[in-house]
Amino acid sequence: MDIVIWSGAALSLAGLAGLCWCILRVWRAKRAGLGNEEMRAILQGVVPLNTAALLLSVLGLIVVVVGILLG
């Protein structure tokens, strides 16, 4: 069960890294002082990646809990 727990932890960390990347991307765009249309385009590109990263992180946490319960 250790493999299940560690693989879940790796998934969660990958999701967390994706969330950090999304935060940094939007933060940089905000600091660049872009116009409304440019900012909207960046945000529309980041939202699906943010959702996927959040889903990956949650799935990783679920795998960790399942590994703990089975172990």
C-alpha positions in Angstrom: 0.0 0.0 0.0 3.0 2.3 0.3 3.1 2.6 -3.5 -0.5 3.7 -3.6 0.1 6.3 -0.9 3.2 7.7 -2.5 1.7 7.8 -5.9 -1.3 9.7 -4.5 1.1 12.1 -2.8 2.9 12.6 -6.1 -0.4 13.3 -7.9 -1.3 15.8 -5.2 2.1 17.6 -5.5 1.7 17.7 -9.3 -1.7 19.3 -8.9 -0.3 21.7 -6.4 2.5 22.7 -8.8 -0.1 23.3 -11.5 -2.1 25.5 -9.2 1.0 27.5 -8.3 1.8 27.9 -12.0 -1.8 29.2 -12.6 -1.4 31.7 -9.8 1.9 32.9 -11.1 0.6 33.2 -14.6 -2.3 35.4 -13.6 -0.1 37.4 -11.2 2.4 38.2 -13.9 -0.4 39.2 -16.3 -1.9 41.5 -13.7 1.5 43.1 -13.0 2.1 43.7 -16.7 -0.9 46.0 -16.8 -2.5 44.4 -19.8 -5.7 45.7 -21.2 -9.1 44.1 -20.6 -9.1 41.9 -23.7 -5.6 40.6 -23.2 -6.3 39.8 -19.6 -9.5 38.1 -20.5 -7.7 35.9 -23.0 -5.1 34.9 -20.5 -7.7 34.1 -17.9 -9.7 32.1 -20.4 -6.6 30.0 -21.0 -5.7 29.6 -17.4 -9.2 28.5 -16.1 -9.2 25.0 -17.7 -5.6 24.4 -16.5 -6.6 25.6 -13.0 -9.6 23.2 -13.0 -7.5 20.3 -14.2 -4.8 21.0 -11.6 -7.4 21.1 -8.8 -8.9 17.9 -10.0 -5.5 16.2 -10.1 -4.8 17.4 -6.6 -8.1 16.1 -5.3 -7.7 12.7 -7.0 -4.2 12.4 -5.5 -5.7 13.1 -2.0 -8.4 10.5 -2.6 -5.7 7.9 -3.6 -3.8 8.7 -0.4 -6.9 8.2 1.7 -7.7 5.0 0.0 -4.2 3.7 0.5 -4.3 4.6 4.2 -7.7 2.9 4.6 -6.5 -0.3 2.8 -3.2 -0.4 4.5 
